[in-house]
Amino acid sequence: MVFVTFENEKNLPLNELLLPFDEDGVKRKLPALHEKWMESRCFTKYVSFPMRNGLVEEGAALDQWVSESEWFVKDMEWLLGLEHFRFWSTLVHNPGAIESVISFTQNAIPYYLVGVVRSSAKVFPLYSAAHRCILQVICRMITQRESDRCWVGKEFLGELLYKHYLVSIPLLFDLLPIYGRDNRQVLSLMLQTIFKLQPKYRQDLRVGLQFLQNTFKTIQHRIETDRIDGNLATCSALNDLAIYTLDCCSCLSLLIELYPDIRPICADIALEQSISNFYDNTIVLLYKNIFAMDNESPYLAYLNSARLELLATYRAVVNLQLETIQENPQASLVPADKFLCVLTETLSDPIFVRDYQRHYPVERDLDILKQGCPGVDSFKLDFVQNAYCSGMAGEEENGLTNGHGDGELPEEDESFGEAAGGVMEEPEAGPSRSTVEPLTPEQQIEANVRKVLDVLPHLGDGFVRKILVRYDDVEQAIAAVLEGNLPPDLADADPSEPYIPPDKTDNFFLETGIERLNIYDGDELDVMVHDKIKGVIKKGKGMPGQPKNLKEMLDDKSHVKEMKGRYQEYSNVCDEYDDEYDDSFDAMADSESKTVRLSAQMRNALVDELDDEDEEEEGDEDDAKQESGGKKPLDFCVNPETIRQRNEERRRSKYQARDGGGGGPAPSGGGQNRDVVGKAKGQGQNKEVLNNRKHKNENKSSRANHNRKQGATFKRNKGMIPS
């Protein structure tokens, strides 16, 4: 299509170009991207054509759709025919233009319903024209350079698309099912260009992938809720869920196929585990519900197509680790470990494991792993190989069933059954095993009950168990119920009778004859059987023997009795005084002291001490005892008053030595006054005493006080502190 160009002699980009504008005779220049260049046209929105039962519905509704679609195509062709600056000004400043484009992407049919359009002669030409115009509009929106004079700066174009929501991740998700199959190259180039123009789209794409993960959970919750609540979903609701499932799966598969650079994002959000869980739980259940209502429904084929899309998506994401190993074998240990971890986590979904193994054999991937990464954990490698390969071999020998009896598969499912391992199978209770373990009798009975309930879901579990006791084969039991040939006792029984499993604790009554009263009957805490039980039976708050409240605890004087008995033991000490014993002991001590030999230094010290004592004995003994407080032989300890007086004298002498003389703490010369005692309390203190107190308080942490223990020991030895 030929576009009308404008004057741009300097070949400037759109964001820098100025164009002349004449308004009421006033000429000025405006930017090329301005609302003045916007076309105020009312754009027609696209609506979907009427359908019923998968076919185009003829009538007045179709005629109205034809009329509206013709106007829609004219609007899109007119938009494409605008000049470059008018095209962008209209898209940015006229919201109706981009809303019209989005209306088609939201209401157009996906690739798997194109056959419906081709079957109608009225719909097909108009839909094809609209389909072509929308793709051209979007391609023109992301085109940076149309010609030498019509182009936009790369950074400006990316910001323009992102800021004005001209292109968004929901728009790209809508385009994938519409154009992804028939226009792969165009759509792949479109995705690469968009993410190259604006890197912010990558973060939005991560959010979009997480939304798809939540969508899988929503579909699963919807189906499981209907089963739990007993609300049987209608056929139309199940069909809509099948179409919605295929739409999400195809969108995800096409996105990874056309833009493989998003695979690291998929691995970061653990998309592989979400795919396997959705495949094994949701699609299996949805398939069974649709099959139970209509075993020839065409929506079963849509579910099979969704299975193929999920398998391809899972393979593309997992293959990223293998490609990393092949490109860089030296750093292949981490990707190899991730690859094995993903395959191991997927083992919890056995149906997905079986179909994935049939489509993409794991043996080839493990061979690549062994060659590219010799240091891989052999234990994990052997475990994955045995789990996938051995389990697959056992299923091929036993054959595959669809979980609905021996019925034949519908024609729509046969092609997929050959490619992907048959139709759906009832999920197993655990991960795939390398060997087939035999079932216990109880497990075999439960399996037979499940088979009967798959065919006759209205029956109760207890009623089905009674039937299976009478018949050797499940098929005979089902045939007897359908034909009405049950024995009289079973025919009169309640068909909805539930199954109540036996209580194992009831065997206690049969063994002991004691009626079961509580959960502790028969164990070590049963006071009805044992005279002496283990442990303490606690009733109420606290432990047995302890006070129940504060008053009772305070009134308890039992500890007084204990202390009284202890103090009575001290009364057994003999208080008799033996004077002869003391005299003999003193005489012996005197005789022994005379034999002690002293050194010359010790003798001099002893002579000095005796001289001091002789001087003190010159005065009156009573006056000396009161005034000097000297230590006498019969003193128990030194008088504290004497000690304080002695310390005061020592402190005064220290001040005199430090300050160069003086008789007190307040020197009169050049010495520094450090008096912090001052006058008595209430008489006021002078300024020097206050300053000394402040100085002492500020500097008291300059020296450590490590002699506390030594001082306390000294006082205790002198008898000043009772020990």
C-alpha positions in Angstrom: 0.0 0.0 0.0 1.3 3.5 -1.0 1.5 6.0 1.8 1.3 9.8 1.2 4.6 11.3 2.4 5.3 14.7 3.8 8.1 17.2 3.5 11.2 16.1 5.5 14.2 17.4 3.7 16.6 16.9 6.7 15.3 13.3 7.2 14.6 13.9 10.8 12.8 11.3 13.0 9.2 11.8 14.0 10.0 12.9 17.5 12.2 15.7 16.2 10.3 16.8 13.2 8.4 20.2 13.1 5.6 20.8 10.5 4.0 24.1 9.5 0.5 24.7 10.7 -1.9 27.4 9.6 -4.8 28.2 12.0 -7.0 31.3 11.2 -4.2 32.9 9.2 -1.6 32.4 12.0 1.3 30.2 10.8 3.4 28.3 13.2 5.3 25.0 13.5 4.0 22.1 15.5 5.7 18.8 16.4 4.9 16.0 14.0 3.3 14.0 16.9 0.6 16.4 18.0 -3.1 16.3 18.7 -3.7 18.8 15.9 -2.8 16.2 13.4 -5.3 13.7 14.9 -8.2 12.5 12.8 -11.4 12.8 14.8 -13.0 9.7 13.3 -15.4 7.4 15.2 -14.0 3.9 14.7 -16.2 0.8 14.6 -15.5 -2.0 17.0 -15.4 -5.6 15.9 -17.9 -8.1 17.3 -17.9 -11.9 16.9 -20.3 -13.4 14.4 -23.2 -15.5 15.7 -22.7 -19.2 16.2 -24.8 -22.1 17.5 -23.7 -25.7 18.0 -20.3 -25.0 16.3 -21.8 -23.5 13.1 -22.6 -20.0 11.8 -26.1 -19.0 12.6 -28.0 -17.5 9.7 -30.5 -14.7 10.1 -30.8 -11.1 11.1 -28.0 -11.3 13.6 -25.6 -12.4 10.8 -26.8 -9.6 8.5 -26.1 -7.1 11.2 -22.6 -8.6 11.7 -21.9 -8.3 8.0 -22.9 -4.6 8.0 -20.7 -3.8 11.1 -17.8 -5.8 9.8 -17.8 -3.9 6.5 -17.5 -0.6 8.4 -14.7 -2.1 10.5 -12.7 -3.1 7.5 -13.2 0.4 6.0 -11.9 2.0 9.2 -8.8 -0.1 9.3 -8.0 0.4 5.6 -8.5 4.2 6.1 -6.2 4.1 9.2 -3.5 2.3 7.1 -3.8 5.0 4.4 -3.0 7.9 6.7 0.3 9.7 6.4 3.0 8.7 8.8 2.6 11.6 11.2 -1.2 11.5 11.1 -1.2 7.8 11.7 0.8 8.1 14.9 -1.0 11.2 16.0 -4.4 9.4 15.6 -3.2 6.3 17.5 -1.8 8.3 20.4 -4.5 11.0 20.8 -7.6 9.2 19.6 -8.4 6.3 22.0 -11.0 4.8 19.7 -8.3 3.7 17.1 -6.4 1.4 19.4 -9.6 0.2 21.1 -10.9 -0.8 17.7 -7.8 -2.9 17.0 -8.0 -4.6 20.4 -11.7 -5.4 19.9 -10.7 -7.7 17.0 -8.0 -9.5 18.9 -10.4 -10.2 21.8 -13.3 -11.4 19.6 -11.5 -13.2 16.7 -11.6 -17.0 16.5 -8.4 -19.0 17.2 -6.7 -21.2 14.6 -8.5 -24.4 15.6 -11.9 -22.9 14.7 -11.0 -21.5 11.3 -13.1 -24.3 9.7 -16.2 -22.7 11.0 -15.4 -19.4 9.1 -14.6 -21.2 5.8 -18.0 -23.0 5.9 -19.9 -19.7 5.5 -19.8 -17.7 2.3 -20.8 -14.5 4.0 -18.4 -14.6 6.9 -15.2 -15.8 5.2 -14.5 -12.8 2.9 -15.1 -10.1 5.6 -13.3 -12.0 8.3 -10.3 -12.6 6.1 -10.1 -8.9 5.2 -10.4 -7.8 8.9 -7.8 -10.5 9.8 -5.3 -9.1 7.2 -5.9 -5.4 8.1 -5.3 -5.9 11.8 -2.0 -7.7 11.2 -0.9 -4.8 8.9 -1.8 -2.2 11.5 0.2 -3.9 14.2 3.1 -4.4 11.9 3.1 -0.7 11.0 3.0 0.2 14.7 6.2 -1.7 15.5 8.0 -0.6 12.3 10.8 1.9 13.1 11.6 3.0 9.5 9.0 3.1 6.7 11.2 5.1 4.4 14.1 7.6 4.6 11.7 10.4 5.5 9.2 8.4 7.6 10.9 6.9 10.6 10.9 7.0 14.4 13.8 6.8 16.8 14.3 3.4 18.4 14.2 4.5 22.0 11.3 6.9 21.4 9.3 4.2 19.6 9.7 1.7 22.4 8.7 4.3 25.0 5.7 5.4 22.9 4.4 1.9 22.6 4.9 1.1 26.3 3.7 4.4 27.7 0.5 4.7 25.7 -0.4 1.0 25.9 -0.4 0.6 22.2 1.2 -2.8 22.5 0.8 -4.9 25.7 1.4 -8.4 26.9 -2.4 -9.3 26.8 -2.5 -8.0 23.2 0.4 -10.4 22.3 -1.3 -13.3 24.1 -4.4 -12.6 22.1 -2.5 -12.5 18.8 -0.8 -15.9 19.3 -3.8 -18.2 18.8 -5.1 -16.0 16.0 -2.0 -15.6 13.8 0.5 -18.0 15.4 -0.1 -21.0 13.1 -0.5 -19.4 9.7 2.0 -16.4 10.2 4.8 -17.9 12.2 7.6 -15.9 10.7 5.8 -12.6 10.9 4.7 -13.1 14.5 8.2 -14.3 15.5 9.8 -11.2 14.0 7.2 -9.1 15.7 7.9 -10.5 19.2 11.7 -10.1 18.7 11.2 -6.5 17.6 8.9 -5.6 20.5 11.2 -7.0 23.2 14.2 -5.3 21.5 12.5 -1.9 21.3 11.4 -1.9 25.0 13.1 -4.3 27.5 10.4 -3.4 30.1 8.1 -5.9 28.3 10.2 -8.8 29.6 9.1 -8.0 33.2 5.5 -7.8 32.1 5.9 -11.1 30.3 7.1 -12.7 33.5 3.9 -11.5 35.2 1.8 -12.8 32.2 3.4 -16.3 32.5 2.6 -16.3 36.3 -1.0 -15.4 35.4 -1.2 -18.5 33.1 0.0 -20.6 36.0 -2.7 -19.2 38.2 -5.2 -19.9 35.4 -4.3 -23.6 35.5 -5.0 -23.6 39.2 -8.3 -21.8 38.7 -9.6 -24.4 36.1 -8.5 -27.2 38.4 -10.3 -25.6 41.4 -13.4 -25.1 39.4 -13.7 -28.7 38.4 -12.7 -30.1 41.9 -15.2 -27.8 43.6 -18.1 -29.1 41.4 -17.2 -32.7 42.4 -16.9 -31.9 46.1 -20.1 -29.9 46.4 -22.0 -32.4 44.3 -22.9 -29.9 41.7 -22.8 -31.6 38.3 -21.4 -29.2 35.8 -23.5 -28.7 32.7 -22.3 -29.9 29.3 -21.9 -26.3 28.0 -19.8 -25.3 31.0 -17.5 -28.3 30.5 -17.2 -27.5 26.8 -16.3 -23.9 27.6 -13.6 -25.1 30.0 -12.2 -27.4 27.3 -12.0 -24.5 24.8 -10.5 -22.2 27.5 -7.9 -24.9 28.4 -6.9 -25.3 24.7 -6.6 -21.6 24.3 -4.3 -21.2 27.3 -2.2 -24.2 26.3 -1.8 -23.1 22.6 -0.9 -19.6 23.7 1.8 -20.8 26.0 3.2 -23.3 23.4 3.2 -20.7 20.6 4.9 -18.1 22.8 7.8 -20.4 23.6 8.0 -21.7 20.0 8.1 -18.2 18.4 10.2 -16.5 21.1 12.6 -19.1 22.6 14.4 -16.4 24.7 11.7 -16.6 27.4 12.6 -20.1 28.4 14.9 -18.9 31.2 11.9 -17.0 32.7 9.8 -20.2 32.5 12.5 -22.2 34.3 12.7 -19.5 37.0 9.0 -19.7 37.8 8.9 -23.5 37.7 6.6 -23.7 34.8 7.5 -27.3 34.2 5.9 -28.5 37.4 2.8 -26.5 36.8 2.4 -28.1 33.4 2.8 -31.6 34.6 0.3 -31.1 37.5 -2.3 -29.5 35.3 -1.8 -32.2 32.7 -2.2 -35.1 35.2 -5.0 -33.7 37.4 -7.1 -31.2 35.6 -7.2 -32.5 32.0 -7.7 -36.0 33.2 -10.7 -35.0 35.3 -12.1 -32.7 32.6 -11.8 -35.4 30.0 -13.7 -38.0 32.2 -16.5 -35.6 32.9 -17.0 -34.7 29.2 -16.7 -38.4 28.2 -19.3 -39.4 30.8 -21.9 -37.0 29.3 -21.0 -37.5 25.6 -18.4 -40.1 24.5 -18.5 -38.7 21.0 -18.1 -35.0 21.9 -15.8 -33.1 19.6 -14.4 -31.3 22.6 -12.5 -34.4 23.5 -10.3 -33.8 20.5 -9.7 -30.3 21.7 -8.4 -31.7 25.0 -6.1 -34.1 23.2 -4.7 -31.1 21.3 -4.2 -29.3 24.6 -2.2 -32.3 25.8 0.1 -32.1 22.7 0.6 -28.4 23.3 1.6 -29.0 27.0 4.0 -31.8 26.1 5.7 -29.5 23.5 5.9 -26.7 26.0 7.4 -28.9 28.7 9.9 -30.3 26.2 11.0 -26.8 25.0 11.6 -25.6 28.6 13.5 -28.7 29.7 15.6 -28.7 26.5 17.1 -25.4 27.6 19.3 -27.3 30.0 20.5 -29.7 27.4 21.4 -26.9 25.0 23.4 -25.3 27.8 25.3 -28.5 28.3 26.1 -28.9 24.6 27.2 -25.3 24.3 29.5 -25.2 27.4 30.5 -28.7 28.6 33.0 -27.2 31.1 30.2 -25.6 33.1 27.5 -28.3 32.6 27.2 -29.7 36.1 24.6 -27.2 37.3 22.3 -27.5 34.2 22.6 -31.3 34.4 21.6 -31.3 38.0 18.6 -29.0 37.2 17.5 -31.3 34.4 17.5 -34.3 36.6 15.7 -32.5 39.4 12.9 -31.4 37.0 12.5 -35.0 35.7 12.5 -36.3 39.3 9.8 -33.9 40.5 7.6 -34.7 37.5 7.5 -38.4 38.6 4.6 -37.5 40.9 2.4 -37.2 37.8 2.4 -40.7 36.2 0.1 -40.0 33.3 2.2 -37.1 32.1 5.4 -39.1 32.6 4.0 -41.9 30.4 2.9 -39.6 27.6 6.1 -37.6 27.7 8.2 -40.8 27.5 6.2 -41.9 24.5 6.6 -38.6 22.7 10.1 -37.6 23.7 12.1 -40.7 24.9 14.3 -39.8 27.9 17.0 -42.2 26.9 18.3 -39.8 24.2 18.5 -36.9 26.7 20.3 -39.0 29.2 22.8 -40.1 26.6 23.5 -36.4 25.8 23.8 -35.8 29.6 26.4 -38.6 30.0 28.5 -37.4 27.1 28.4 -33.7 27.9 28.7 -34.0 31.7 30.8 -37.0 32.9 30.7 -35.7 36.5 26.9 -35.9 36.9 25.5 -37.8 39.9 25.2 -41.4 38.7 22.7 -42.3 41.4 20.2 -39.6 40.2 20.9 -40.6 36.6 20.1 -44.2 37.2 17.1 -43.4 39.2 15.5 -41.2 36.5 16.4 -43.8 33.8 14.8 -46.7 35.7 11.7 -44.6 36.6 11.0 -43.5 33.1 12.2 -46.4 31.0 11.2 -49.4 33.2 7.8 -47.9 34.0 7.1 -47.3 30.3 8.0 -50.9 29.4 5.6 -52.3 32.0 2.7 -50.1 30.6 3.3 -51.3 27.1 3.0 -54.9 28.2 -0.2 -54.3 30.2 -1.8 -52.0 27.6 -3.5 -48.7 28.2 -7.1 -48.0 29.2 -9.1 -44.9 29.3 -10.6 -45.4 32.8 -14.1 -46.0 31.5 -14.5 -49.7 31.3 -13.9 -51.7 28.1 -15.6 -49.1 25.8 -13.9 -48.3 22.4 -12.3 -44.9 21.9 -14.1 -42.3 19.9 -12.9 -41.7 16.4 -11.5 -38.2 17.3 -9.2 -39.8 19.9 -7.7 -42.6 17.8 -5.1 -40.5 16.0 -3.9 -39.0 19.3 -3.9 -42.4 21.0 -1.3 -43.7 18.5 0.9 -40.6 19.0 0.6 -39.7 22.6 -0.1 -43.0 24.4 -3.9 -43.3 24.2 -6.6 -41.3 25.9 -6.8 -40.4 29.5 -6.2 -42.8 32.2 -7.2 -42.7 35.9 -4.3 -41.1 37.8 -2.3 -43.5 40.0 -1.8 -42.9 43.7 1.9 -42.3 43.5 4.9 -41.8 41.3 5.9 -44.3 38.6 7.7 -47.4 39.9 10.4 -49.3 38.1 8.7 -52.6 39.1 5.0 -53.6 39.3 4.1 -54.5 42.9 1.2 -56.9 43.5 -1.9 -55.5 45.1 -3.0 -56.5 48.5 -6.6 -58.1 48.9 -7.9 -54.8 50.3 -6.3 -52.8 47.5 -7.8 -55.2 44.9 -11.3 -54.9 46.4 -10.9 -51.1 46.3 -9.8 -51.2 42.7 -12.8 -53.3 41.8 -15.1 -50.9 43.6 -13.6 -48.0 41.6 -14.3 -49.8 38.3 -17.9 -50.4 39.2 -18.4 -46.8 40.3 -16.8 -45.5 37.0 -19.7 -47.1 35.2 -22.4 -46.7 37.8 -21.5 -43.6 39.8 -25.0 -43.3 41.4 -24.4 -46.4 43.6 -22.9 -46.3 47.1 -19.6 -47.8 48.1 -21.2 -50.1 50.7 -23.7 -51.5 48.2 -21.1 -52.1 45.6 -19.0 -54.1 48.1 -22.0 -56.3 48.9 -22.4 -57.0 45.2 -18.8 -57.8 44.6 -18.9 -60.4 47.4 -21.6 -62.4 45.5 -19.9 -62.2 42.1 -16.4 -63.3 41.1 -15.9 -60.8 38.3 -16.6 -57.1 38.0 -18.2 -57.5 34.6 -20.7 -60.0 36.0 -21.6 -57.6 38.9 -22.2 -54.7 36.5 -24.3 -56.8 34.2 -26.4 -58.1 37.1 -27.1 -54.5 38.2 -28.0 -53.3 34.7 -30.2 -56.3 33.9 -31.9 -56.3 37.4 -30.9 -59.9 38.2 -29.7 -59.2 41.7 -30.5 -61.7 44.6 -33.6 -60.7 46.7 -31.6 -59.5 49.6 -29.5 -57.2 47.4 -32.5 -56.1 45.4 -34.1 -54.9 48.6 -31.0 -53.2 49.9 -30.4 -49.4 49.7 -28.4 -48.7 46.5 -26.9 -45.5 48.0 -25.6 -47.3 51.1 -22.1 -45.9 52.0 -19.2 -47.9 53.2 -18.1 -47.4 56.8 -14.7 -48.9 57.4 -14.3 -51.0 60.6 -12.9 -49.4 63.7 -9.7 -51.2 64.8 -10.3 -50.2 68.4 -13.5 -52.3 68.6 -11.4 -55.4 68.8 -10.5 -54.4 72.4 -14.1 -55.2 73.5 -13.9 -58.6 71.9 -10.6 -59.4 73.6 -11.2 -58.0 77.1 -15.0 -57.7 77.4 -14.6 -54.1 78.6 -16.9 -51.6 76.8 -15.0 -48.9 75.0 -15.4 -45.7 76.8 -12.6 -43.4 75.6 -9.5 -43.3 73.6 -7.3 -44.5 76.5 -9.0 -47.8 77.0 -6.5 -50.7 77.1 -3.3 -48.5 77.1 -0.9 -47.8 80.0 -3.1 -44.9 81.2 -6.3 -46.9 81.6 -7.3 -46.8 85.3 -10.1 -49.3 84.7 -7.6 -52.1 83.9 -4.3 -51.2 85.6 -4.0 -50.6 89.4 -0.9 -48.5 88.9 -0.6 -46.4 85.9 2.5 -44.8 84.4 2.9 -41.1 84.7 0.6 -38.5 86.4 -3.0 -38.0 85.5 -3.5 -34.2 85.5 -6.8 -32.7 86.2 -7.4 -28.9 85.9 -4.6 -26.4 86.2 -1.3 -27.1 87.8 0.2 -30.4 88.8 -1.0 -32.8 91.5 0.1 -31.7 95.0 0.7 -28.1 94.0 -1.4 -25.2 95.4 -4.4 -24.3 93.3 -4.4 -20.5 93.9 -2.3 -17.8 95.5 -4.0 -17.9 98.9 -3.4 -21.6 99.3 0.2 -21.2 98.3 0.7 -18.4 101.0 -1.0 -20.5 103.7 1.2 -23.4 103.0 3.7 -23.6 105.9 5.2 -26.9 105.2 8.6 -25.4 104.6 8.6 -24.0 108.2 8.4 -27.6 109.5 11.4 -28.6 107.4 13.5 -25.7 108.6 12.5 -26.4 112.2 13.8 -29.9 112.0 17.0 -28.7 110.5 17.7 -26.2 113.3 16.9 -28.8 115.9 20.0 -30.7 114.7 22.2 -27.8 116.0 20.9 -28.4 119.6 22.9 -31.6 119.8 26.2 -29.6 120.1 27.7 -29.9 123.6 28.0 -26.6 125.4 30.0 -27.9 128.5 33.2 -26.0 129.2 36.3 -27.9 130.4 38.7 -25.4 132.1 41.4 -28.1 132.6 41.4 -28.8 128.9 41.9 -25.2 128.1 44.7 -24.8 130.6 46.5 -27.8 129.3 46.1 -26.7 125.8 47.5 -23.2 126.6 50.4 -24.7 128.4 51.2 -27.0 125.5 51.0 -24.1 123.1 53.4 -22.0 125.3 55.9 -24.8 125.5 55.7 -25.3 121.7 56.2 -21.6 121.0 59.5 -21.6 122.9 61.0 -24.1 120.6 60.3 -22.0 117.4 63.5 -20.7 115.9 63.3 -17.3 114.1 65.6 -15.8 111.6 67.5 -12.6 112.2 65.1 -10.5 110.0 62.1 -11.9 111.8 63.7 -11.3 115.2 64.3 -7.6 114.3 60.7 -7.2 113.2 59.5 -8.9 116.4 61.7 -6.6 118.6 60.2 -3.5 116.8 56.7 -4.7 117.4 57.5 -5.4 121.1 58.9 -1.9 121.5 55.8 -0.4 120.1 53.6 -2.4 122.5 55.8 -1.3 125.5 55.2 2.4 124.6 51.5 1.9 124.3 51.4 0.2 127.7 52.8 3.2 129.6 49.5 5.0 129.8 46.4 4.0 131.6 44.9 0.8 130.3 41.3 2.1 130.3 42.2 5.4 128.7 44.3 3.6 126.0 41.4 1.2 125.3 39.0 4.1 124.8 41.2 6.6 123.0 43.7 4.7 120.9 41.6 1.6 120.3 44.7 -0.5 120.1 44.3 -4.2 119.6 44.3 -6.2 122.8 44.9 -9.9 123.2 41.2 -10.4 124.1 39.8 -8.2 121.3 37.5 -10.1 119.0 38.2 -7.7 116.1 39.5 -4.2 115.6 37.2 -1.4 116.5 35.7 0.1 113.3 36.0 3.6 114.7 39.7 3.1 115.2 40.0 1.9 111.6 38.2 4.9 110.2 40.4 7.2 112.3 43.5 5.5 111.0 42.3 5.8 107.4 41.5 9.4 107.9 45.1 10.1 109.1 46.5 8.1 106.2 44.4 10.2 103.8 45.6 13.5 105.4 49.2 12.4 105.1 48.7 11.5 101.4 47.2 15.0 100.7 50.1 16.6 102.5 52.6 14.6 100.5 50.9 15.3 97.2 50.2 19.0 97.8 53.6 19.8 99.4 52.4 20.3 102.9 49.3 21.5 104.7 47.2 20.2 107.4 44.0 19.3 105.6 42.3 18.6 102.3 42.1 22.2 101.4 45.7 23.5 100.8 46.5 27.1 101.1 49.5 27.2 98.8 49.9 26.3 95.2 48.6 22.8 95.6 45.3 21.8 93.9 42.3 21.5 96.2 40.4 18.3 95.6 38.0 18.5 98.6 34.7 16.8 97.7 33.4 16.5 101.3 32.9 20.1 102.1 30.8 21.4 104.9 28.0 19.5 106.7 24.7 19.0 104.9 22.5 22.0 105.0 25.3 24.6 105.5 25.9 25.2 101.8 29.0 24.4 99.7 31.4 26.7 98.1 32.2 26.8 94.4 35.5 24.8 94.7 33.8 21.8 96.4 31.1 21.7 93.7 33.7 21.8 90.9 35.6 19.0 92.7 32.5 16.9 92.8 31.8 17.5 89.2 35.4 16.6 88.3 35.3 13.4 90.3 32.0 12.4 88.7 33.3 13.0 85.2 36.6 11.2 85.7 35.5 8.3 88.0 35.6 5.9 85.0 39.2 6.7 84.1 40.5 4.1 86.5 39.0 0.6 87.1 37.8 -0.5 90.5 39.1 -4.0 90.7 39.7 -4.2 94.4 36.1 -4.8 95.5 36.6 -8.5 96.0 39.9 -7.9 97.8 38.4 -5.4 100.1 35.5 -7.6 100.9 37.8 -10.5 101.7 39.9 -8.2 104.0 36.8 -7.2 105.9 35.5 -10.7 106.2 38.9 -11.9 107.6 38.9 -9.1 110.1 35.4 -10.1 111.3 33.7 -7.0 110.1 31.3 -8.9 107.8 29.5 -12.0 109.3 30.1 -15.0 107.1 
